[in-house]
Amino acid sequence: MKQYLDSLQYILDHGKVKEDRTGVGTLAVFGHQMRFDLNEGFPAVTTKRLAFKACLSELLWFIEGSSDEHRLREILHGSDAPKKTTIWTANAEADYWKPRARYQGDLGRVYGVQWRKWQTTKSKWITSSHKEPVVIDQLAELIEEIKTNPTSRRLILTAWNPGELEDMALPPCHCFAQFFVEDNKLSCQLYQRSCDMFLGVPFNIASYSILTHMIAQVCGLGVGDFVWTGGDCHIYQNHIEQVKEQLSRTPKSLPTLWLNPDIKSIDDFTMSDVIIQDYDPMDSIKAEMAV
């Protein structure tokens, strides 16, 4: 993960001060890319602890197509869910969003809804007498296309839906993923428009790397590269000292990822089917998430 640390240093050295919607302010650069060979290890940051269970539970929640923060609590915390929180709790309870929420815990048409329940009124399946939107399961169609037409240049999963941004508690930061098959290996490139480099990006790298492993397994493929591409790459002003602390640490060897080999459908993965092995990170570095 040295390239991740190098990106932090680059932003400290070259980033420009910007105001932002949270009021915290950032140091930011525009445009950055990192490439991880998933055969060399799982790209979990080792210079601080990755919240792996939180990362995995959120991904499983996306795969379910859920918009309910309470459901995310159930996946992550089990029977303790009512007494716990998640990384989405603050968004679900934000004053700007509450008037638009349909029920307590509702986050609107966020990532998983777009992945599994994209709505359209223009489709080959709609006739002039058909008034209701047709729901498109992007993830299922993506997997089928990888299986049947792996050379396609349209292996896309998108969460950025301009027509529904106002119906989301938070518009997607990691908004567009493209998949690529070569030599029976599946690679993924993510475009992330807004990149919280200290808190969010290690989480996002891990999440889409897990997703790449999952899709590869259910398609009968190995894994290739995960490519992370960032747009507005920033360090929040109140994270700068934490970033400097992290930069003083030397990365350790990467862990590996184990998936239950019996799982053949993307919908069947559970928390116990995905395990990070030989992970020996340094202590966590606490920082406040900007909302």
N, C-alpha and C positions, 0 to 999 in steps of 0.2 A: 504493500500500500504506500510505498514511497512516493509514487506519482500523486497520490491524494495529498500527502503532506507538502509536496512541491507546489501544488495548486494553492494551498493555504498561504504559503510563503509568497507566492506570486501576487496574490491579492493584497496581502499586507504591504508589499513593496510598490505595487502599481495601481491599486484600487483608488477610485475617486469617491469622495464623500457624497452620498446621496440621501435625500429625504425619502421616506417611504410611508406607506399607508398606516403602518403600526405606530409611527411617531418616534421610533427608536433611532432610526438612521443607520446607514450601512457604509462600508467600503465595498465598492463594486467594480467588476470588470465585465465586459461583454464578450461571450464566446469562449468556450474551453472544452477540451475533450480528453477523456481517459479511456484506455482499453485494457481489459482484463481477460486473460486466457483462463477460462473456467477449468481447464484440465490441469492447471498449475496450483489449484487450491481455490477455496471459496473466499471471495473478496470481502471478508469481514475486517473492519478496522481493529488493529491490535494495540494501538497506542492509547486507547481508552476502551471501555466495554461497550459493545453493541448490544442494544436491548433486543436480543434475537426473538424472544417470545412475542414481544409487542410487534415486531416487524412481521413475523409469520402470521400472527392472528389477524393483522390488518389485511395481509394478502389473501388469506382464506375468506375474510369478510368481503373483499372485492370480488373474489371468485363466486361467492354466493349471490352477488348482485344486490346486496343489502344497502339500505340508506339509514339504518337504525343504529345509532350509537350504542343503545342498550344491547343490541345483538352482538356488537363488537366486544362489549364487556363480558358477555357470556362465553364467547370463544376464548378470550384471554384469561378470564378469572374464574370461570366455572361457577360453582355454588356461591362464591363470594362476590359475584358480579354487582349486586345492588349496593354494596359498600365501597366499591372501587371506582376508579376513573380510567380513562384511556387518553391517548394523544388527541382524540377528537372531542373530548368532553367540553373543552373551552369553546370550540366552535359551535357545538350544539347548544350551549347556554349563553352565547354572546347576545347582547342586547339588540344588535343590528339584525340578527337572524330570527330571534324568537317570534316576532309577529308573522313571519312567513312559514314557520314550521307547522306541519300538519298534525303533529302529536309530539309529546315529550320525547326527545331523543332523535327526532327526525332531522336529517341533514340535507334533505332534498335529493336532487338528481346528480349525486356525486359519482366518483370513479366507477364503483361496481355496477351502478345502475346503467351507466353509459356502456360498460363492457358487455352487459348481459341483456339490457332492456332499452337499447337505442330505439327511439320512436321516429317513424317517418310517415308522411302522407303521400309520398311519391315513390311508388314501387310497382314492379311488374305484377305484384299480387293484389294490387288495389284496383277496383273497378269504380266507375262513376257512382255506383250505388253504395259503395263502401265508405262510411263516414268516419270510422274509428281508425286511429293510427295503427300501423303494423309495427310490431316489436321485432327488432333484429338482435339476435344473440351474436354479437361480434366475436366473442371468445370461442364459441362452438364453431362458428363458420371459419375462423382463423385456423383452428386445429384441423378441421376437415380439409381445408385448402393445403395445409402443410403435408397432410397425408397423401392427397391425391394429385397435387400440382406443386411440388416443392420448389420448382424453378421460378414460380411466380414472383413478380416484383410488387405484388399487391398484398403481401402478408403483413397487414397493418392492424394495430389495435389503437384506437384513439378515444381519449376521454374529453377532448376539447370540442364541445358542441355549442357553437355561438348562439343558437336559438334557445338554449336552456341555462346559460350562465347565471341569469338572475334567479334561477330556481335551485341554486346550489349554495350551501353555507360557505363554501370556499371553492372558487374556480380552480380547476386542476393545475397543479404546478408541474407534475410529471405527466405530460399530456399526450405523447405520441410515441408509440413503439413500433419498429419495423423488424421483422424476422427474416432470416436468410439461411438457406440450407446449402451446404457444400461438403462433399465427402462424407455424407451421412451424419453430419454434425449440424446442430442448430445454434445459430448466433442471434443476438438481439442488439439493436441499437435503440436507446431511449433518448428522446429529446425532452429536456426539462426547461421550461421557460423561466422559472423562478427558483433559485438554488440557494437555500440556507446551507452554506458550506460546512458549518461546524456541526449543527444538530441534524439537519435533514438529509444531506447528500449521502453520508455513510449508510443511513437507513434505506434510502432509495436505491443505492447500488446493490445492497444486499437483497432487497425485495425483488427487483427485476432479475437478479441472478438466480434466486430461488424459482421465480416464474419460468425462466428459461430452462432450468433443470426439469421442472414439472412437465412443461409442454414437450420437451424432448423425450421424456420417458413415455408419455402416453402416445407419442407418435413413433416410438421405436427408433429414436435417434440418439446419438451421443451429443455432447455439448461442445460448442466452439468458443467464441468470444462474447463477452458482454461489453458493449461500447456505450459509454455515458457521454452525452453531449449536453452542455449547459448553455443557457442564454444569459440572463442576468445572474451572474455568479457573485454572491455577496457574503460578507461577514458582518453580522450586526455589531454595532458599536459596543454593546454590552457583552459581547463574546470575545473581544480582542485579547484580554488577559488569559482566558481559557485556551484560545488558539495558541498563544505563545507557550503556555505550559505544555500543550500537546506536541508542539514542534520541538520541544526539548527532549522528547522521548524517541527511542529507537524502535522501529517496527520489529515484531517477532514473526516467526514462520506462520504462514496462512493455515487455517483449519481446513477441514474437508466437510462436504455436505453429504448426508445419507438420506435417501428417499426409500420408503418401503417399496420394494420391487414388485409387490403384488398389486399395487395401484395401477389401473389401466385407464381410468377416467379422471379428467381434471376435477370433476365434482366430488370425488371420493376421498381426497386428501383431508386429513385431520391434523391436529397439533402433534399427535404421537407418530405421524408418518414422515415427519421431516425433522432431522436431528443434525445439529452442528457438532462435529467431532474434533477433538484435539485443539480446542479453542482455549488459549491461555492469554487473555488480554491483560493490560495494565488496569489500574483502578479507574473507575468512572470519573469524568470531569463534569460537574454540574453546571448548567446554564439555563437561563429562563427562556422559554419558547415565546417568540413574538406572535401575537394573534391579531 
